């Protein structure tokens, strides 16, 4: 063992000794290359890694400096990209799903993600130190650090919950105060150190009479409770040992430290706030990670410089919304939000899912609200890129689209409102001619369509948007074709949603289980792929494609393959969550009649 430690120390010393030499060598290369890079202009692009295969670059098109065209230390950048993709695209979604399922496996997966992210962050930092700054004031660095601190804080909260949650669960079954619990623990400590004080304790169970004679009144109330059955001291001790053996750190000393420290009164009271913050991060961290990856693409390609940032942000934000809309649509088809009736199923009653979820609005109402919110906010943003100048016909076209979103979303919300529906039915219900006239009872029953939503407004808005963008005039042929691609995909999504409504009308859902209409898979595919192509249709990316002699079909084929893979990965991640839900642990204290 001593020889192993000595060898490790020698190798560490040699490694640390060699780092300054490597950095010094990198600084020399960095100095020479940065001068060449800055002075060469766009000519450096032709020798960059993007043209290693001999791709012809159109010299008449100006391409900004970018890390994509800078070939020194590219292995570090490539390793950074690979690790961040593995962490944020593969490890983190599994961690989030396991966390939502309240699985014990969430913590080790989460800590593994933090490790991978830290290594990728370190490689990115080293790369930045060795290369010139080719993108001033990059939002990727700031956003990357923000999401890194968020996931690190969540990992710490997860560690606290892992060791403090068992005490919370135990306390939830105990109708005792903190002081009574302390007295209970003191009695067990005395039993362990002075067995003569409890002669009736055989070691195989707790004698109720003996326990009552030596315990406070609160302990008598606990053991006399008819709804809770405590396990014997030996079972509790064995359970504690099992928990320590199952501890993630696999170290009894560290596990005992966390278990006894985190279960203090002050921290126990703060556990509910920690859990709320932890759950909140679970709901938003994937979207924040998507934003960080998107900003990385912008920085890597040197996009959205100067006034083009408005055009780039408009395409990335709007396309990203449709991308996530498609992911949520696929989740609905696979059974997500079935407890709210959003999975094309019958909404469960309040006795099953609780009053809050039973009274939640329909999925179509949420879609209509998002469309309304988009239109109401975006109508003031369409002229930002040309603020202070005259309005052009294209600006008026974009504002008209925002007004369409505003009106269509508002109309969709009104259709989904039960209160509005009752007001519209008041004409026939309060008609004088209906009083005193007998009619078949079935004629006054609610139509079966009242049990589910058949609101065509969200699909209609997407259909019209797709038709408009398919024929929207652009500055170049490549840009026109790309806009036509995602516009056509949106039209396909709307038509597929219409097929879903037809199937639902002909065969309404009768079960709380998800019905999974096959047409929704087409909706999800078209929205995901259309959103990604929407993001790629900004001016800078189209200009880069033209500079590298790439046509519109290149983007289309790449996005189609990526969309199919992402859909398969999402289904697999949701299946992992379902698997984790089935692995619930039994509580330390069980209810009578359940064992």
TIRODO-379827 format. One record per residue (C-alpha): z, y, x. Coordinates in steps of 0.2 Angstrom, whole numbers, plus 5000, padded with zeros to 4 digits. Layout:
N
ZYX
...
END
This chain:
595
500050005000
500450125014
498850095023
497850125006
498750295004
498450335023
496550295021
496550405005
497350555014
496150545028
494550535017
495250685007
495550785022
493750755029
493050805012
494050965011
493550995029
491750975025
491651085010
491651255019
490251195030
489251145015
489551315006
489151405022
487451315023
487151345005
487551535007
486151545021
484951455009
485451564995
485251725005
483451675010
482951604994
483651744983
482651874993
481051774991
481451744973
481651924968
480251984978
479051844973
479051884954
478151764943
477351684958
478851584961
478651494944
477051404950
478151314963
479651284952
480151114945
479251154929
477651134938
478050994949
476750894939
475351014942
475451104926
474351254926
475251424922
474251564915
474451704927
473951834914
475551804904
477151874911
478551754912
480351814916
481351744930
482451594924
483451454931
482051334924
480951404938
482151414952
482151244961
483551264974
485151164970
484251104954
485250934955
486851024952
486151114937
485450944931
487050864933
487951004923
486650984909
486850794908
488750804908
488850934895
487550844884
488550684885
490150774881
489650884867
488350774859
489050604861
490950604865
491550754855
490850694838
491650534840
493350614844
493150734829
492850584817
494250484824
495350634823
494950664805
495250474801
496950504809
496650364822
497650334837
496050324847
495650504845
496850564859
496150454873
494350494867
494750684867
495550684884
494050594890
492950734883
494050864891
493850774908
491950764906
491850944901
492950994916
491750904928
490250984920
491051154921
491551134939
489751094943
489151244934
490351354943
489751284960
487951314955
488251494950
489051524967
487551454976
486151534967
485751714962
486151784945
484551774936
485251824919
486351974918
487751974905
487451794899
488351754883
488351564889
489651594902
490851684890
490551564875
490751414887
492451474893
492951514875
492551334868
493251254884
494951344881
494851294862
494551104865
495851104879
497151184868
496651064854
496950924867
498750984870
499050994852
498450824850
499650764863
501050854854
500550774838
500450604846
502250604851
502950714838
501950644823
502950484823
504550574821
503750674807
503150524798
504850444800
505750604793
504550604778
505250434772
507050484776
507950594762
509150664775
509550824784
509350854802
511150844804
511350674795
509950604806
510850654822
512450564815
511350414811
510750414829
512550434836
513150284827
511750174834
512150244851
514050194849
513550024843
512549994858
513950054870
515449984860
514949834851
516749804846
516749954835
515549854823
516249674822
515149634807
513549674815
512849504820
511349584829
510149514817
510349644804
511449784798
512849744787
512849864772
514749864770
515149884788
513950024790
514650124775
516350104782
515950194798
514550314793
514550484784
514250504766
512450554769
512150384778
512850294762
511650394751
510250334763
510650154762
511050154744
509350234740
508350104729
506650164735
506750154754
507150004764
507650044782
507249914795
508649834805
509249914821
508449774831
506849804822
506949984825
507249954843
505849834844
504749954835
505150094848
504749984862
503149934854
502750124852
503150154870
502050004876
500650074865
500850254873
499250324879
499950364896
500550184899
502150254907
503850224899
504650374908
503350494903
503250424885
505150434883
505150614890
503750664877
504550564863
506350644865
505750824870
504450844856
505550784842
506750924844
507151024829
506251184833
504651094838
504750984823
504751134812
503151194821
502251034819
501551074803
500751234810
500151134825
499351014813
498451144803
497751224818
497251054825
496351014809
495451184809
494751164826
494150994820
493051074807
492251214818
492251144835
490551054833
489751214827
490451304841
489851174853
488051194846
488151374849
488651354867
487251224870
486051344861
486551494872
486351374887
484551344883
484251534881
485051564899
484151414907
482451484900
482851664903
482551704885
482951854873
482951994886
482952174881
482452214863
481852034860
483651984858
483552034839
482051914836
482851774846
484551784837
483651794820
482651634823
484151544832
485451584818
484251554803
483551394811
485251334816
485851364798
484451254791
484851124805
486651104800
486151104782
485150954785
486550874794
487750904780
486350834768
486250674777
488150664777
488150684758
486850544757
487950434768
489550464757
490350614764
491250724752
491250584739
493050634734
492350804728
490850724719
489550794732
488850624737
487850604721
489250514713
490450534698
491850654703
493450564705
494850614693
496350714699
497450554698
496350484712
495950634724
497250764718
496950924707
496251034722
494750914725
494550874707
494351054703
493151094718
491451174714
489851064714
488851054730
487451144721
488651294718
489151294737
487251294742
486851434730
488351534736
487751514754
485951564749
486751714740
487851764755
486351754767
485251864756
486651994753
487052014772
485351984779
484552124769
485352254780
484852164796
482952154795
482552324803
483752314817
482452274830
481552434825
483052544821
482652724819
480752694818
479652684802
479652524791
478152414793
477452294781
478152144790
479952224788
479652244770
479152064768
480752004777
481852114766
480952044750
481351874756
483151924758
483151994740
482451824734
483951734743
485151864735
484451844717
484151654718
485851614725
486651724712
485651634698
486151464705
487951504705
487851564687
487051404681
488451304690
489851404681
490651304667
491251474660
489551544659
488951374651
490351384637
489851564634
488051514631
488551374620
489551494609
488051544599
487851374591
489751324591
490251484581
488651494570
489251514551
487951384546
488851244555
490451264546
490751154531
489151044535
489450864540
488450804554
488450644565
489850644578
488650604592
487750774589
489250864595
489550764611
489150844627
487450794635
487550674649
486750804660
488450894659
489250764670
488250804686
487250954693
485350964691
485151144698
483351174705
483751344712
484251304730
482751184731
481551314724
482151454736
481851334751
480151294743
479651474742
480251514759
479251374766
477651424757
477851604763
478151554781
476651434781
475451574778
476451714787
475351814799
475851804818
475351884834
474551724841
473751554836
475251454843
476551554834
475551544818
475451354819
477251334824
477851444809
476651334798
477551174804
479251224799
478651304783
477851144778
479351044782
480451154771
479151124757
479350944760
481250954759
481151054742
479950924735
481050784740
482550864732
481550874716
481250684717
483150664719
483450764703
482150664694
482950494699
484650564695
484050624677
483350454674
484850354680
486350464681
487750404692
489150304684
490250264699
491350364711
490450274725
489050364733
487350324725
486350364741
484650424733
483350374746
482450544744
483950634751
483550554768
481850644767
482750804763
483850784778
482450744790
481450894784
482851014785
483450954802
481750954810
481251114801
482751204807
482451154825
480651214825
481251374816
482351404831
480851374843
479651494834
480451654842
479351764852
480051724870
479851534867
478151544860
477651664875
478351534887
477351394879
475751494881
476151534899
476351344903
474851304892
475751204879
475151194861
476051194845
476051004843
477050984859
478551064850
478150964834
478150794842
479750824853
480750884838
480150734827
480850614840
482450714842
482750724823
482550534821
483750504835
485050634829
485050564811
485350384818
486750454829
487550544814
487550384803
488350284818
489650414820
490050414802
490150224802
491450244817
492450354806
492450224792
492950094804
494450194810
495050234792
495250044790
496450034805
497950124798
499650084805
501050024794
502550154793
504150114801
504950124783
504150044769
504250054750
505049914740
503749794733
502449834745
502749704758
END
